[in-house]
Amino acid sequence: MKKNIALVTGGYSGEAVISYKSATTIQNNLDREKFNVYKIDVTRNGWLYESPDGRKVEVDKNDFSLHLDNEKVNFDVVFIGMHGTPGEDGKLQGYFDTLSIPYTSCDAATSAITFNKRYTVAVARMAGVPVANSIHIFKHTPVSAVQILEQLKLPVFVKPNNGGSSIGMSKVNKPDELEKAIAKAFKEDDQILVEEMVKGREFTIGVFKTKGKIIPLPLTEVKSKKDFFDYEAKYEGASTEITPAQVDEVVADKIRNTAKMIYAVLNCRGVVRIDFIYNEAKGLPYMLEVNSIPGQSEASIVPVQVKAMGWSLKEFYTKLVEEALQK
């Protein structure tokens, strides 16, 4: 019997546009000999499935089912292809947990922690992972630029604490740039992270689990054409991504081993992408952040890494679904 998969996409944030790109790749590469795929678009206006004939059918949120042609469709597993809230921050995961429906991402607790950049680095630091010095600021408790610069050395990165895609992020090189960067970040979130810059080469790596084994994908080195890896660099071609990275195997091993440790410490599931700066002076990989729902568009880093490993996306997505079903 084929399993019914709900491919959940959309979302309530500005990252929905990225979600739809990811969902297209996932939908095109799920094995139709094994799975019946129903794409569910989650928006504030409703949770809708669009049938092949163009009809839009509302999801029954009581049990996350569909009623199609006098037949009820229940789902065996959910493939979460959604960036931002509510699919990346644990909200949907908690909902599916209450309904005992397995899904392909980290659980609710891990999703909530990794969506919060400050809490992610705090957990990683407690586990002995090198991370940059940083300050966590809340909109309801203002902190002046002077107070920040008493604790951190320039240059610093200022970024919204929750969310991804580098929206609202700034690099600050001079003291008089800090207030403007803080205001920009607060437009995206009520919490922000101000983080000292770690000098070094930037790497990113996908990590997933199959049959209980944590597997790192081939490394990618990111070389931004801009001053840092912002939204434009990520999604509009202003960066060069080299996969597999041309790097000494000793360095690669340090990053891979640290990535596997982070995956285990944070109790991750499915595929995550972990960003690092490798500081050559200290010989250490500094963790920047963990993306629990990494992009899946054809040009995104994880699909490129999967292909560099010699797998097809169909094989890879099948492994993720099978691992979720085992839970």
WOZI-V189171 format. One record per residue. RES is the residue in three letters. PHI is phi in degrees with one decimal (none if undefined). D_LAST is the distance of its C-alpha to the last C-alpha in whole Angstrom. Layout:
{{RES & PHI & D_LAST} {RES & PHI & D_LAST}}
//
This chain:
{{MET & none & 19} {LYS & -69.4 & 18} {LYS & -85.8 & 15} {ASN & -89.1 & 16} {ILE & -110.0 & 15} {ALA & -95.6 & 17} {LEU & -92.2 & 18} {VAL & -94.8 & 19} {THR & -140.4 & 22} {GLY & 88.9 & 25} {GLY & 114.2 & 25} {TYR & -105.9 & 27} {SER & -117.8 & 29} {GLY & -67.0 & 31} {GLU & -81.7 & 28} {ALA & -57.4 & 28} {VAL & -61.7 & 30} {ILE & -72.5 & 28} {SER & -58.3 & 25} {TYR & -65.2 & 26} {LYS & -66.3 & 27} {SER & -62.5 & 24} {ALA & -63.0 & 23} {THR & -62.7 & 26} {THR & -63.2 & 24} {ILE & -61.6 & 21} {GLN & -60.7 & 22} {ASN & -72.3 & 25} {ASN & -120.0 & 22} {LEU & -76.0 & 19} {ASP & -73.1 & 20} {ARG & -74.2 & 22} {GLU & -78.3 & 22} {LYS & -108.7 & 18} {PHE & -131.8 & 18} {ASN & -94.6 & 20} {VAL & -109.9 & 20} {TYR & -123.0 & 21} {LYS & -83.1 & 22} {ILE & -109.5 & 22} {ASP & -95.6 & 25} {VAL & -96.4 & 24} {THR & -133.2 & 28} {ARG & -67.0 & 29} {ASN & -87.4 & 31} {GLY & 147.5 & 28} {TRP & -106.5 & 25} {LEU & -124.6 & 26} {TYR & -106.9 & 26} {GLU & -101.4 & 28} {SER & -74.6 & 29} {PRO & -55.7 & 31} {ASP & -90.0 & 34} {GLY & 94.0 & 34} {ARG & -70.6 & 33} {LYS & -108.4 & 31} {VAL & -116.5 & 29} {GLU & -74.0 & 27} {VAL & -73.2 & 24} {ASP & -79.9 & 24} {LYS & -74.2 & 22} {ASN & -62.9 & 22} {ASP & -139.6 & 19} {PHE & 51.2 & 18} {SER & -132.5 & 20} {LEU & -121.9 & 23} {HIS & -113.8 & 26} {LEU & -122.1 & 28} {ASP & 51.5 & 31} {ASN & 63.5 & 31} {GLU & -125.9 & 27} {LYS & -92.8 & 24} {VAL & -108.7 & 21} {ASN & -101.4 & 18} {PHE & -108.7 & 15} {ASP & -82.1 & 11} {VAL & -160.1 & 10} {VAL & -114.5 & 12} {PHE & -99.8 & 14} {ILE & -90.0 & 15} {GLY & -117.1 & 19} {MET & -133.0 & 21} {HIS & -102.4 & 23} {GLY & 81.1 & 24} {THR & -75.6 & 23} {PRO & -98.7 & 21} {GLY & -93.4 & 19} {GLU & -111.5 & 19} {ASP & -106.3 & 20} {GLY & 99.7 & 17} {LYS & -65.4 & 19} {LEU & -65.2 & 17} {GLN & -60.9 & 13} {GLY & -63.2 & 15} {TYR & -61.9 & 16} {PHE & -67.5 & 13} {ASP & -62.2 & 11} {THR & -65.3 & 14} {LEU & -94.8 & 14} {SER & 57.5 & 10} {ILE & -106.2 & 10} {PRO & -68.9 & 7} {TYR & -145.7 & 9} {THR & -89.3 & 10} {SER & -106.3 & 11} {CYS & -58.0 & 12} {ASP & -73.2 & 11} {ALA & -60.6 & 14} {ALA & -65.5 & 16} {THR & -65.2 & 15} {SER & -61.6 & 16} {ALA & -64.8 & 19} {ILE & -67.4 & 21} {THR & -69.8 & 21} {PHE & -72.0 & 22} {ASN & -100.5 & 25} {LYS & -58.4 & 27} {ARG & -64.6 & 29} {TYR & -67.7 & 26} {THR & -62.1 & 24} {VAL & -68.9 & 27} {ALA & -65.7 & 28} {VAL & -64.8 & 24} {ALA & -62.6 & 25} {ARG & -61.4 & 29} {MET & -61.8 & 28} {ALA & -86.8 & 26} {GLY & 91.4 & 29} {VAL & -83.2 & 28} {PRO & -64.5 & 31} {VAL & -139.0 & 31} {ALA & -71.9 & 34} {ASN & -67.2 & 36} {SER & -154.5 & 36} {ILE & -129.6 & 37} {HIS & -102.8 & 35} {ILE & -121.1 & 37} {PHE & -107.6 & 37} {LYS & -61.8 & 39} {HIS & -76.9 & 40} {THR & -131.4 & 41} {PRO & -60.4 & 43} {VAL & -126.5 & 44} {SER & -76.0 & 47} {ALA & -60.4 & 47} {VAL & -62.5 & 49} {GLN & -63.3 & 47} {ILE & -65.0 & 44} {LEU & -74.1 & 46} {GLU & -73.4 & 48} {GLN & -109.2 & 44} {LEU & -124.5 & 43} {LYS & -99.6 & 45} {LEU & -73.3 & 45} {PRO & -76.6 & 44} {VAL & -129.5 & 41} {PHE & -104.9 & 38} {VAL & -115.5 & 38} {LYS & -148.0 & 35} {PRO & -56.1 & 33} {ASN & -73.2 & 30} {ASN & -109.0 & 27} {GLY & 97.3 & 27} {GLY & -135.4 & 27} {SER & 64.2 & 29} {SER & 61.8 & 32} {ILE & -69.4 & 34} {GLY & 81.4 & 36} {MET & -92.7 & 36} {SER & -139.2 & 40} {LYS & -106.8 & 41} {VAL & -114.0 & 44} {ASN & -104.0 & 47} {LYS & -125.6 & 50} {PRO & -54.8 & 50} {ASP & -75.3 & 51} {GLU & -92.5 & 48} {LEU & -69.7 & 46} {GLU & -59.5 & 46} {LYS & -63.8 & 46} {ALA & -65.6 & 43} {ILE & -64.4 & 41} {ALA & -61.3 & 43} {LYS & -62.0 & 41} {ALA & -67.9 & 38} {PHE & -68.6 & 38} {LYS & -69.3 & 38} {GLU & -100.9 & 35} {ASP & -160.4 & 33} {ASP & -85.5 & 35} {GLN & -128.0 & 33} {ILE & -134.1 & 34} {LEU & -118.9 & 34} {VAL & -108.8 & 37} {GLU & -131.7 & 36} {GLU & -61.7 & 39} {MET & -74.1 & 39} {VAL & -102.7 & 38} {LYS & -81.3 & 40} {GLY & 154.0 & 39} {ARG & -86.2 & 37} {GLU & -97.4 & 34} {PHE & -127.8 & 31} {THR & -141.0 & 27} {ILE & -145.3 & 24} {GLY & -82.1 & 21} {VAL & -137.6 & 18} {PHE & -143.0 & 15} {LYS & -123.8 & 12} {THR & -141.0 & 11} {LYS & 53.2 & 11} {GLY & 80.6 & 11} {LYS & -104.3 & 14} {ILE & -84.7 & 15} {ILE & -122.5 & 18} {PRO & -84.9 & 21} {LEU & -82.6 & 22} {PRO & -59.0 & 26} {LEU & -68.7 & 28} {THR & -120.0 & 30} {GLU & -97.1 & 33} {VAL & -107.2 & 34} {LYS & -120.0 & 38} {SER & -77.7 & 39} {LYS & -80.2 & 42} {LYS & -99.4 & 42} {ASP & -71.2 & 42} {PHE & -158.7 & 39} {PHE & -86.0 & 35} {ASP & -94.2 & 36} {TYR & -57.3 & 35} {GLU & -63.3 & 37} {ALA & -66.6 & 36} {LYS & -71.8 & 33} {TYR & -117.6 & 33} {GLU & -123.3 & 37} {GLY & 81.8 & 38} {ALA & -91.3 & 39} {SER & -153.5 & 38} {THR & -114.2 & 37} {GLU & -117.6 & 34} {ILE & -108.3 & 34} {THR & -131.2 & 31} {PRO & -71.4 & 31} {ALA & -63.0 & 33} {GLN & -88.7 & 36} {VAL & -148.5 & 36} {ASP & -57.0 & 37} {GLU & -63.5 & 34} {VAL & -63.8 & 35} {VAL & -65.4 & 34} {ALA & -57.8 & 31} {ASP & -63.5 & 29} {LYS & -59.5 & 30} {ILE & -68.8 & 28} {ARG & -60.2 & 25} {ASN & -66.4 & 25} {THR & -66.2 & 25} {ALA & -62.6 & 22} {LYS & -64.9 & 20} {MET & -64.7 & 21} {ILE & -61.4 & 20} {TYR & -57.1 & 17} {ALA & -71.9 & 16} {VAL & -61.6 & 18} {LEU & -86.0 & 17} {ASN & 57.8 & 13} {CYS & -72.9 & 13} {ARG & -135.5 & 10} {GLY & 64.7 & 11} {VAL & -105.0 & 15} {VAL & -125.7 & 17} {ARG & -122.6 & 21} {ILE & -117.3 & 23} {ASP & -99.5 & 27} {PHE & -134.0 & 29} {ILE & -113.0 & 33} {TYR & -94.4 & 34} {ASN & -87.1 & 38} {GLU & -69.9 & 40} {ALA & -63.7 & 42} {LYS & -95.8 & 40} {GLY & 67.4 & 38} {LEU & -131.2 & 34} {PRO & -87.3 & 32} {TYR & -93.9 & 31} {MET & -74.1 & 28} {LEU & -94.3 & 29} {GLU & -164.1 & 26} {VAL & -119.1 & 22} {ASN & -104.1 & 21} {SER & -79.1 & 18} {ILE & -129.0 & 18} {PRO & -67.3 & 21} {GLY & -57.1 & 23} {GLN & -125.5 & 23} {SER & -65.0 & 26} {GLU & -53.6 & 28} {ALA & -91.3 & 30} {SER & -69.3 & 27} {ILE & -64.7 & 26} {VAL & -62.7 & 23} {PRO & -57.6 & 24} {VAL & -65.9 & 27} {GLN & -66.6 & 25} {VAL & -59.9 & 23} {LYS & -66.7 & 26} {ALA & -66.5 & 28} {MET & -78.0 & 25} {GLY & 95.3 & 26} {TRP & -100.4 & 23} {SER & -88.6 & 24} {LEU & -64.5 & 22} {LYS & -60.8 & 21} {GLU & -62.0 & 19} {PHE & -64.0 & 17} {TYR & -66.1 & 16} {THR & -62.6 & 15} {LYS & -60.9 & 13} {LEU & -64.8 & 11} {VAL & -66.8 & 10} {GLU & -63.1 & 9} {GLU & -65.1 & 7} {ALA & -63.6 & 5} {LEU & -65.3 & 5} {GLN & -67.5 & 4} {LYS & -75.3 & 0}}
//
